[in-house]
Amino acid sequence: MEDAGADQLSRFLRKISSLTTEEMEELVSITNCLTLPKGNFWIREGMRVDKVAFIEKGYLRKYYVKDGKEITDEFYFEDSFSADIPSIVNGTNAIANFQAMEDTELLVFPFKSLEKLAERNHHIEHFVRLMIQQAFINFYNRTASFILNSPKERYQQLMNRHPEVLQRVTQYHIASYLGITPQHLSRLRAR
């Protein structure tokens, strides 16, 4: 793995965990770099998935296809982890697509290797648990926002969570993420 990617991952992990230098080196040793040109897929619907990615540069859009229409579910920007956890845990094929929307650099962990490290090391196990908990919290908050919040409130939540979204994501994908039409999004932004 490139040193810059390892350094970025190490800085990020220090913020969220108490891993030692040796433990970080163990994590780095199972990590591979993957460069995705804009438009390429990290995960495609129907694939068997067994990896977790740390986004070093660029961003991924997770979306589903229903009745020929793409429905955006999530954006994964720098310094975040991306995975299809249900597919990994259940050993099933992915039902979503994860596409690079810019030239994107990922640091990829085979999940089984991560589990093996976690079995031997409490700090790494804690890191894996935090990563899975964060994925659950993101899923929970997104689901709750569709039940409890108006499109305008969902838009504000997205801007608070990812202020860079307006500069980097197309209006069509933002509208899809919010569950509204691009025209409705234009009206929300004009207010």
TIVEXPA-425227 format. One record per residue (C-alpha): residue number from 1; residue in one letter; x, y, z. Coordinates in steps of 0.5 Angstrom, whole numbers. Layout:
// TIVEXPA-425227
REC   resi   resn    east   north      up
REC    NUM      A       X       Y       Z
...
//
This chain:
// TIVEXPA-425227
REC   resi   resn    east   north      up
REC      1      M       0       0       0
REC      2      E       2       7      -1
REC      3      D       5      11       4
REC      4      A       0      17       3
REC      5      G      -6      12       4
REC      6      A      -3       9      10
REC      7      D      -2      15      13
REC      8      Q      -9      18      12
REC      9      L     -12      12      14
REC     10      S      -7      12      21
REC     11      R      -9      19      22
REC     12      F     -16      17      21
REC     13      L     -16      11      26
REC     14      R     -12      15      31
REC     15      K     -19      20      32
REC     16      I     -23      14      33
REC     17      S     -19       8      36
REC     18      S     -13       7      41
REC     19      L     -10       3      36
REC     20      T      -2       2      37
REC     21      T       3       3      32
REC     22      E       4      -4      31
REC     23      E      -4      -5      31
REC     24      M      -4       0      25
REC     25      E       2      -4      22
REC     26      E      -2     -10      22
REC     27      L      -8      -7      19
REC     28      V      -4      -4      14
REC     29      S      -1     -11      12
REC     30      I      -8     -13      10
REC     31      T     -10      -7       6
REC     32      N      -9      -6      -2
REC     33      C     -10       0      -6
REC     34      L     -15       0     -11
REC     35      T     -16       6     -16
REC     36      L     -23       7     -19
REC     37      P     -23      12     -25
REC     38      K     -30      16     -25
REC     39      G     -36      12     -27
REC     40      N     -32       5     -25
REC     41      F     -36       1     -20
REC     42      W     -33      -2     -13
REC     43      I     -39      -6     -12
REC     44      R     -44      -8     -17
REC     45      E     -51     -11     -16
REC     46      G     -51     -19     -16
REC     47      M     -43     -19     -14
REC     48      R     -41     -23      -8
REC     49      V     -38     -18      -3
REC     50      D     -32     -20       2
REC     51      K     -29     -13       3
REC     52      V     -29      -6       6
REC     53      A     -26       0       3
REC     54      F     -23       6       7
REC     55      I     -24      12       2
REC     56      E     -18      16       1
REC     57      K     -20      20      -5
REC     58      G     -26      22      -9
REC     59      Y     -33      19      -7
REC     60      L     -37      13      -8
REC     61      R     -45      13      -9
REC     62      K     -49       7      -7
REC     63      Y     -55       6     -11
REC     64      Y     -61       1     -12
REC     65      V     -64       0     -19
REC     66      K     -72      -1     -19
REC     67      D     -76      -1     -25
REC     68      G     -70       2     -29
REC     69      K     -69       8     -25
REC     70      E     -63       9     -20
REC     71      I     -65      11     -13
REC     72      T     -59      14      -9
REC     73      D     -58      11      -2
REC     74      E     -51      14       0
REC     75      F     -45      18      -1
REC     76      Y     -39      16       2
REC     77      F     -33      21       2
REC     78      E     -26      22       4
REC     79      D     -24      19      11
REC     80      S     -30      14      11
REC     81      F     -31       7      10
REC     82      S     -36       3       5
REC     83      A     -38      -4       5
REC     84      D     -44      -8       4
REC     85      I     -45     -11      11
REC     86      P     -51     -15       9
REC     87      S     -48     -18       4
REC     88      I     -41     -19       7
REC     89      V     -45     -22      14
REC     90      N     -50     -26      10
REC     91      G     -46     -29       5
REC     92      T     -51     -26       0
REC     93      N     -50     -22      -7
REC     94      A     -50     -15      -7
REC     95      I     -57     -12      -8
REC     96      A     -54      -5      -9
REC     97      N     -48      -1     -14
REC     98      F     -43       3     -11
REC     99      Q     -40       7     -16
REC    100      A     -34      12     -17
REC    101      M     -37      19     -18
REC    102      E     -30      22     -19
REC    103      D     -23      19     -20
REC    104      T     -23      15     -13
REC    105      E     -18      12      -9
REC    106      L     -20       6      -4
REC    107      L     -16       2       1
REC    108      V     -19      -4       1
REC    109      F     -19      -9       7
REC    110      P     -21     -17       6
REC    111      F     -27     -17      12
REC    112      K     -25     -25      13
REC    113      S     -17     -22      15
REC    114      L     -20     -16      19
REC    115      E     -24     -21      23
REC    116      K     -18     -26      24
REC    117      L     -14     -20      26
REC    118      A     -20     -18      31
REC    119      E     -20     -25      34
REC    120      R     -13     -24      36
REC    121      N     -13     -17      38
REC    122      H     -18     -13      43
REC    123      H     -16      -6      40
REC    124      I     -18      -8      33
REC    125      E     -24     -12      35
REC    126      H     -26      -5      38
REC    127      F     -25      -2      31
REC    128      V     -29      -7      27
REC    129      R     -35      -6      32
REC    130      L     -34       2      32
REC    131      M     -34       1      24
REC    132      I     -40      -4      24
REC    133      Q     -44       1      29
REC    134      Q     -43       7      25
REC    135      A     -46       3      19
REC    136      F     -52       1      23
REC    137      I     -53       8      26
REC    138      N     -52      11      19
REC    139      F     -58       6      16
REC    140      Y     -62       8      22
REC    141      N     -62      15      22
REC    142      R     -63      15      14
REC    143      T     -69      11      15
REC    144      A     -72      15      21
REC    145      S     -71      21      17
REC    146      F     -76      19      11
REC    147      I     -81      17      17
REC    148      L     -80      23      21
REC    149      N     -77      29      17
REC    150      S     -80      33      11
REC    151      P     -75      33       5
REC    152      K     -73      40       7
REC    153      E     -71      37      13
REC    154      R     -67      32      10
REC    155      Y     -64      37       5
REC    156      Q     -61      41      11
REC    157      Q     -59      34      15
REC    158      L     -55      32       8
REC    159      M     -52      39       8
REC    160      N     -50      39      15
REC    161      R     -47      32      15
REC    162      H     -43      33       8
REC    163      P     -43      41       6
REC    164      E     -39      39       0
REC    165      V     -44      35      -3
REC    166      L     -47      41      -7
REC    167      Q     -40      42     -10
REC    168      R     -39      35     -12
REC    169      V     -45      31     -13
REC    170      T     -50      32     -19
REC    171      Q     -57      35     -17
REC    172      Y     -60      29     -20
REC    173      H     -57      25     -15
REC    174      I     -58      29      -9
REC    175      A     -66      29     -11
REC    176      S     -66      22     -11
REC    177      Y     -62      21      -5
REC    178      L     -67      26      -2
REC    179      G     -73      22      -5
REC    180      I     -76      28      -9
REC    181      T     -75      30     -16
REC    182      P     -70      35     -19
REC    183      Q     -75      41     -19
REC    184      H     -77      40     -12
REC    185      L     -70      40     -10
REC    186      S     -69      47     -14
REC    187      R     -75      50     -10
REC    188      L     -72      48      -4
REC    189      R     -65      51      -5
REC    190      A     -69      57      -8
REC    191      R     -72      58      -1
//
